[in-house]
């Protein structure tokens, strides 16, 4: 299982790298759970990444605007990232979700075929009127994406497991893996969630809050020692 850490700027990215993150996922939590950051920030972080560490960037918690999503996706892919991630926030039908996801995938793959696309849904989808989380693996498959992901949309102290039990996680993983799609999970996760997620076969665990001072994803700053503790908890399983 790979450890993905989500910094907001260069200094946080340096701390995440020092702590041993496998994937640096540039985001802007001020704009939501998958809030998009600025292209110059993504480029600055890309320039400091050592060999072997991958770069991811988010498009945002997206409304049902496939054209806008496709342009945004192409823009992010042009920065040389390894992963482009979109949150299917503003869709509530399977047809709309597939169109939004497919537009994003095509925009990336037509020009950057080796760039991976992450289709993200929300475990707390009922709170925002979005697409059911169990539909994400099939949407990812139908759209040609590489990774199916779940996060939580509302950051109010509750985590992924407040909305999805371990059986639900296992079903999500099986549905994705059976379609050749990898799985990434986020949602206010911490070190105590590493073992059950690893046992369930999750490929990537995404974390910001638990890597920040006082576990505060907005006002706290990522610290290398906290990232290292999370990485060590993964290594200790294997």
HELIX and SHEET records of a PDB file:
HELIX    1   1 UNK A   10  UNK A   19  1                                  10    
HELIX    2   2 UNK A   29  UNK A   31  5                                   3    
HELIX    3   3 UNK A   39  UNK A   48  1                                  10    
HELIX    4   4 UNK A   66  UNK A   77  1                                  12    
HELIX    5   5 UNK A   94  UNK A  109  1                                  16    
HELIX    6   6 UNK A  125  UNK A  128  1                                   4    
HELIX    7   7 UNK A  133  UNK A  135  5                                   3    
HELIX    8   8 UNK A  136  UNK A  143  1                                   8    
HELIX    9   9 UNK A  160  UNK A  162  5                                   3    
HELIX   10  10 UNK A  166  UNK A  177  1                                  12    
HELIX   11  11 UNK A  191  UNK A  193  5                                   3    
HELIX   12  12 UNK A  194  UNK A  199  1                                   6    
HELIX   13  13 UNK A  209  UNK A  211  5                                   3    
HELIX   14  14 UNK A  213  UNK A  215  5                                   3    
HELIX   15  15 UNK A  224  UNK A  235  1                                  12    
SHEET    1   A 9 UNK A   2  UNK A   5  0                                        
SHEET    2   A 9 UNK A  23  UNK A  26  1                                        
SHEET    3   A 9 UNK A  54  UNK A  62  1                                        
SHEET    4   A 9 UNK A  83  UNK A  88  1                                        
SHEET    5   A 9 UNK A 116  UNK A 122  1                                        
SHEET    6   A 9 UNK A 147  UNK A 151  1                                        
SHEET    7   A 9 UNK A 182  UNK A 185  1                                        
SHEET    8   A 9 UNK A 204  UNK A 207  1                                        
SHEET    9   A 9 UNK A   2  UNK A   5  1                                        
END                                                                             
